[in-house]
Amino acid sequence: MRVECKPVFGLVDVNEFYCSVERIFRPELKNKPVVVLSNSDLRGRNR
C-alpha cells in the first residue's frame, strides 16, 4: 500500500512577535499601530 504525501505549509507571523516585544520595552506604543519594515538588500548576507 502506497500513501500519497501532500506538502504542508506553515506561516509564522514573526512581525507580530517583534511588535509585541517592542511594546514590552516601550509601553507608550500600546494601542498604537506599529509597522515592521525590512531591508531586503541586507537579507542573506554576512557583514
Residue pairs with C-beta under 8 A, 6 or more apart in sequence:
15 36
18 36
19 34
19 36
22 29
22 34
23 29
23 30
23 34
